Amino acid sequence: GKPPADRTVVLEEHRLLSQKLFVSVSVFAGLGILLGIVCLTFNIYNGNVRYIQNSQPYLNNMTAVGCMMALAAVFPLGIDRYHVNRPQFPVVCQFRLWLLGLGFSLAYGSMFTKIWWVHTLFTKKDEKKEKKKQPLEPWKLYATVGVLLGIDFLSLMIWQIVDPLHITVEKFTKEAPKEDLDVLIQPLLEHCSSEKMNTWLGVVYGYKGLLLLLGIFLAYETKSVSTEKINDHRAVGMAIYNVAVLCLITAPVTMILSSQQDASFAFASLAIVFSAYITLVVLFVPKMRRLITRGEWQSEQQDTLKTGSSTNNNDEEKSRQLERENRELQKIIQEKEERVSALRNQLAERQAIRNRRQPTSGQNQNHNAQPPASQTDPKSLLPPPGYPNPTSDNHSLPPSFSNSSSLYPADSKMSRNHCHNSQIPLLYK
């Protein structure tokens, strides 16, 4: 019903990122930024707690800020022609580069600094004892992070000035639709690129890859080190392991899959999201759990209000620990003293029982040699040592037993048959 076409019509069609994938990853990135804000607020609010101070809170703050910047880079990473016009796309490319580069430098650089200084201070055998005694100067840590951040900032600035990013269009094989044989579709995909893109990526990936490998090595070397100056270096080492593995796997994969917009964005964005989540959870969640379960923030803040200041002095921490140990030792000493007094009482009772038995056996043995009852000296009727005085006893003897002459006639003598073995102790009882 119409004239035939004199040529094949070629229609250009831009490949766009899946909006469902972009929204899903953006939600995770947004939640990660909220988690970073919570961690940063927690660290700043509890900065006067000694346990937080010994973890170098300013470096942890840098880590939280770096993670949030890296998560924020996910949004421009998924923006394409569907969201912005072509003239605005180079600005989006710059945002990707700067947010991801500086975020990585802050987050990973602060963790790398901790591991570096722990390795420097505690792994040299010759100077190990002397270095442990020296206080760790925070400005050295901040200077190390500043150097790493300065190198990244300078390289990105040179890249932007010498060879700025611009839009490049990748063309794919033309596709013929089934509906119309006179039309061909030309797929197009826009990239952020520059003239010497591979050279710049090689420099950046080489520098950051060496930092990742060196961080893994330092984390392995310091895994058995225990120090109060940086008390979370083991958690930092665990975070470095995860970040390094994800980055070393994701970087080459995204370069290979650069022509597939969905796969490339999924690998890059999920690597950023997981790295940030792991770093924040490993570094900050144990601190939150410790302060909540043990209630250390309350006692530390009360002590701070009383003293008027809070310090990061190891001597004060040692004195508090010694006071706790002193109180525990005093309790143990008190228990031991009570035990000793109880044993002494038992020993005295046993000695008294022995003293009671010895005179009884002596009197039974010398019973045949006793004089008559009428001639017995009254002093001999006194109890032996260790026995109570008969006069102080409530059950005193009756008057008829006060004199031996009332028991038997005066002209008769006590015979062996009239005396029983149990009569003499009964007299004293």
Buried (B, 14 or more C-beta within 10 A) or exposed (E): EEEEEEEEEEEEEBBBBEEEBBEEBBEBBBEBBEBBEBBBEBBBEBBBBBBBBBBBBBBBBBBBBBBBBBBBBBBBBBBBBEBEEEEEBBEBBBBBBBBBBBBBBBBBBBBBBBBBBBBBBBBEEEEEEEBEEEEBEEEEBBEBBBEBBEBBBEBBEEBBEEBEBEBEEBEEEEEEEEEEEEBBBBBBBBBBBBEEBEEBBEBBBEBBBEBBEBBBEBBBBBEEBEBBBBBBBBBBBBBBBBBBBBBBEBBEBBEEBBEBBBBBBBBBBBBBBBBBBBBBBBBBBEBBEBBEEEEBBEEBBEBBEEEEEBEBEBEBBEEEEEEEEEEEEEEEEEEEEEEEEEEEEEEEEEEEEEEBEEBBEEBEEEEEEBEBBBEBEEEEBEBEEBBEEBEEEEEEBEEEEEEBEEEBEEEEEBEEEEBEEEEBBEEBE
